[in-house]
Amino acid sequence: MKLTMAFAAALLLAACATDPAVMNDPNFKAGYDAGCSMAHSPREVRAAMTKGQPDLFRRGFASGLSACGDHRDVER
C-alpha cells in the first residue's frame, strides 16, 4: 500500500512539474538541485532541509529526490 501511495504522489508531482512556468521558477530549480544532491541522505536531514521552505521549493525538492534516487530507508 505504501508503494502505491508513493507512486500516486510521484505521478501527481510529475504532472504539476510539467508546467514550464513552474519548472523555470528559481525556487523550484533550487529545490530540485537540493533534492537531487540529498537523495541518499537520511530522512531526518531531508525533512530539515525542506522545513519552512516555499511550496515550489518543496515540489522541486521532491522531484529532484525522485529523479536522483530516493532511498528513504538510508540510515547513517
N, C-alpha and C positions, 0 to 999 in steps of 0.2 A: 504494500500500500504506500509506503514512504517513497518508493521509487516512482510509482505512478504520479504521486503529488509533485515530486521534484521535476518529473518530465513535463507535467502540465504547466508548472511555474516557468520552466525554461522556455517552453513554447510561447507563453504569454509575454515574457520578456523579449524574446526574439521578435515577436510581432510588433511590440512597441518600439524596438530599437531600429526597425527598418525605415522609419521616418527620417529622411536626410537632415531635417532641421534638428532632430534630437541627436543624431549621430555626430553632427558638426558642432554641437554645443560644447564649450570648453569644460563645463562640469562633467558632462558625460564622458568626454575624452580622458579627463584626469581620473575619473573613477574607473574607466576601462583599463587604463595603464596600471593603476594601483591594484585592481583586482587580478590582473594577469600576473603581475610581479609577486603577488601574495598567494597565488594558487596553491602552494604547498605549505603554507603557514598554518599553524594551529587555529582552530575555530575561534578561540578567545581573542587572538591577535586580530583576526579579520573583523570580528564584531567591534572591537575597539576602534578600528580604522574607519568604520562607516558610521559610528555613533555621532549624531549631531550634524551629519553631512546633508546637503540638499538632496531632494528626490532624484534628480538627474545624475548626481554623483553615485548614489546607491544603485541606480539602474545600470549605469556604466560599469560599476564595480562587479555587479552580478554577471553581466555579460562577459567581462574580461575574465572573471573567475571561471566561468563555464568554458570559455574558449581555450583557456590555457591549462586546463586540467584540475578541476576542483577535486580535492581529496579531503573531504570533510572529517575523516576519521584519523587524520595525522596527529600523533601525539609526540610532543617534543618537550 
